[in-house]
Amino acid sequence: GAVVSQHPSWVICKSGTSVKIECRSLDFQATTMFWYRQFPKQSLMLMATSNEGSKATYEQGVEKDKFLINHASLTLSTLTVTSAHPEDSSFYICSARVRGAGFTDTQYFGPGTRLTVL
Amino acid sequence: AQKVTQAQTEISVVEKEDVTLDCVYETRDTTYYLFWYKQPPSGELVFLIRRNSFDEQNEISGRYSWNFQKSTSSFNFTITASQVVDSAVYFCALSNNNQGGKLIFGQGTELSVKP
């Protein structure tokens, strides 16, 4: 399968600081990447769809100015949590969509980033 | 509206037992895609299988098998002769290309395989 990496794997920061998380597709180009967050014992919640060369599409209830997404190349998308607060502490996961013939798209996921805001 | 339901929140079995994880979906689309992902304690989601709505053929991969039945809108996952390494949270997900490939996830089933 396709390989997706995330960096950092975990980060601890002080309240009020900004944190950038990188998502890279290592062996393929991804025109579309997705960002999810996951709270303990819960399912994944889609935050936004990141399209290369255009603005991200945010899901309802997700603050665009709080969670800045940049998809500047076909292999890299970044999520910046601005002015982080303790309630932003979560597990953030990205995925990259691999296009297949006949609409056989599949999403491959990164290993996730655990963010703890003190 | 699209929805995926995994009614089993937690399942505990003893090693070598067979176990079936249920997945029921709702969609009005005639073309859609179903997925199973495994999330071990490390957190990384591992892709297991993809099934297209127009392909109801069941699939077997080693100890894993999937039963897709459109008549009951179900896509169940069976692990035969379970092993401790199968312990993880398993997610069923639904997608259609009209929504840009978005995945709708079920709540997940936490499988615990005890030695």
Interface residues (C-beta under 8 A of the other chain):
Chain A: G1 T32 F34 Q42 S43 L44 L46 T49 T57 F91 I93 S95 R97 F103 T104 D105 T106 Q107 Y108 F109 G110 P111 G112 R114
Chain B: T31 Y33 F35 Y37 S42 G43 E44 L45 V46 F47 R50 N52 F91 S95 N97 G100 G101 K102 L103 F105 G106 Q107 G108
